[in-house]
């Protein structure tokens, strides 16, 4: 299944202070349980999530709530679409997620699907950071002016 096909087939709910600069090149991997210690805005009661790669031919992932069946978000590592994206997070986020090295962090951006790939956008202002060692995660609203909440995935 291609990224375009996967995006077309799946429905998704719509919805700098000198700390770590997260790397954005890690691929999506399956993680059966993630503890969302910094909850996604609008979903504070949802702490347990699973990350599943949608198919073997893309880095498209499904971040699914284990607390509410059917609640999921499409996510993707930003590198292929936004190669210069370098989110900066504060020491408070680093501590909350137990991050010891930038290499331990999987950076994901939440997608809002359109009618097709050309209408799909990524939220660059609030990435999901997953510590691959501790499996603690959080959606972090960045203090980096100019990062859009709806950046076109293509173009």
C-alpha positions as CSV (number, residue, x, y, z in Angstrom):
1,X,0.0,0.0,0.0
2,X,1.4,3.4,-0.9
3,X,1.4,6.5,1.3
4,X,-1.1,8.1,-1.0
5,X,-3.4,5.1,-0.9
6,X,-3.2,4.7,2.8
7,X,-4.0,8.4,3.3
8,X,-6.9,8.1,1.0
9,X,-8.3,5.0,2.7
10,X,-8.0,6.0,6.4
11,X,-10.3,8.5,8.3
12,X,-8.7,10.6,11.0
13,X,-10.4,12.6,13.7
14,X,-10.1,16.4,12.9
15,X,-9.5,17.9,15.4
16,X,13.4,27.5,22.4
17,X,14.3,27.7,25.4
18,X,17.7,26.1,24.5
19,X,16.7,22.5,25.2
20,X,16.9,19.5,22.9
21,X,16.7,19.8,19.2
22,X,15.1,16.5,18.2
23,X,16.2,14.6,15.2
24,X,13.6,13.7,12.6
25,X,14.9,10.9,10.6
26,X,13.9,7.8,12.5
27,X,11.4,5.5,10.8
28,X,8.0,4.5,12.3
29,X,8.2,1.3,14.2
30,X,5.5,-0.7,16.0
31,X,5.3,0.2,19.7
32,X,2.5,-1.7,21.5
33,X,2.1,0.6,24.4
34,X,3.2,4.3,24.7
35,X,2.6,6.3,27.9
36,X,1.5,9.7,26.8
37,X,2.9,11.6,29.8
38,X,2.3,14.9,28.0
39,X,-1.2,14.3,26.7
40,X,-2.4,15.4,23.3
41,X,-4.3,18.7,23.5
42,X,-8.0,17.9,23.7
43,X,-7.4,14.4,24.9
44,X,-6.0,14.7,28.4
45,X,-7.6,11.5,29.7
46,X,-6.0,9.4,26.9
47,X,-2.6,8.2,28.3
48,X,-2.1,4.8,26.7
49,X,-1.5,4.7,23.0
50,X,-0.1,2.2,20.4
51,X,1.9,3.1,17.4
52,X,1.6,0.8,14.4
53,X,3.2,1.2,11.0
54,X,0.4,1.3,8.5
55,X,2.3,-0.7,5.9
56,X,5.8,-1.9,5.1
57,X,6.2,0.4,2.1
58,X,5.9,3.7,3.9
59,X,6.6,5.5,7.2
60,X,3.0,6.2,7.7
61,X,1.9,5.3,11.3
62,X,-1.4,5.0,13.1
63,X,-1.3,6.4,16.7
64,X,-4.3,4.7,18.3
65,X,-5.7,5.3,21.8
66,X,-5.9,2.2,24.0
67,X,-8.3,4.0,26.2
68,X,-11.0,4.6,23.5
69,X,-11.5,2.2,20.6
70,X,-11.6,4.0,17.3
71,X,-9.6,7.1,18.3
72,X,-6.5,7.3,16.2
73,X,-4.3,9.8,14.4
74,X,-2.2,9.3,11.3
75,X,1.4,10.3,12.0
76,X,4.6,10.4,10.0
77,X,8.2,11.2,10.7
78,X,8.7,14.6,9.1
79,X,12.1,14.1,7.4
80,X,10.8,13.0,4.0
81,X,8.4,16.0,3.7
82,X,10.1,18.6,5.9
83,X,13.9,17.9,5.8
84,X,14.9,21.1,7.6
85,X,12.3,20.6,10.4
86,X,14.1,20.7,13.8
87,X,11.8,21.1,16.8
88,X,13.4,22.6,19.9
89,X,12.0,21.5,23.3
90,X,12.8,22.7,26.7
91,X,14.4,20.9,29.6
92,X,11.0,20.3,31.2
93,X,9.9,18.2,28.2
94,X,13.3,16.4,28.2
95,X,12.8,15.5,31.9
96,X,9.2,14.5,31.5
97,X,10.0,12.1,28.7
98,X,13.2,10.8,30.3
99,X,15.3,11.7,27.3
100,X,19.0,11.2,27.6
101,X,20.0,11.5,23.9
102,X,18.4,13.0,20.8
103,X,19.0,9.6,19.2
104,X,16.4,8.0,21.6
105,X,13.6,10.3,20.2
106,X,11.2,9.4,17.5
107,X,9.7,12.6,16.1
108,X,6.2,12.4,14.5
109,X,3.9,15.0,13.0
110,X,0.1,14.5,13.1
111,X,-1.6,14.5,9.8
112,X,-5.0,15.9,8.8
113,X,-6.1,14.1,5.7
114,X,-7.8,15.8,2.8
115,X,-9.3,14.3,-0.3
116,X,-5.9,13.1,-1.3
117,X,-2.2,13.5,-0.7
118,X,-2.2,17.0,-2.1
119,X,-4.8,18.2,0.4
120,X,-3.1,16.5,3.4
121,X,-1.4,18.7,6.0
122,X,1.0,18.2,8.9
123,X,1.0,19.9,12.3
124,X,4.6,21.2,12.6
125,X,3.7,23.4,15.6
126,X,3.0,20.4,17.9
127,X,5.0,17.2,17.1
128,X,4.6,14.0,19.0
129,X,7.9,13.0,20.6
130,X,8.3,9.4,21.6
131,X,11.2,8.2,23.8
132,X,12.1,4.9,22.2
133,X,13.8,3.7,25.4
134,X,11.2,4.6,28.1
135,X,8.2,4.6,25.7
136,X,7.1,7.8,27.3
137,X,5.7,10.4,24.8
138,X,4.0,13.7,24.5
139,X,2.5,16.0,22.0
140,X,4.5,19.2,22.6
141,X,3.3,22.6,21.5
142,X,6.5,24.3,20.4
143,X,7.5,27.9,21.2
144,X,8.9,28.4,17.7
145,X,7.1,31.2,15.8
146,X,6.3,30.4,12.2
147,X,5.7,26.7,12.5
148,X,2.3,26.0,11.0
149,X,-0.4,23.7,12.4
150,X,-1.4,22.9,8.8
151,X,1.7,22.7,6.6
152,X,0.9,21.1,3.2
153,X,2.5,17.7,3.0
154,X,3.5,18.3,-0.6
155,X,4.7,21.6,-1.8
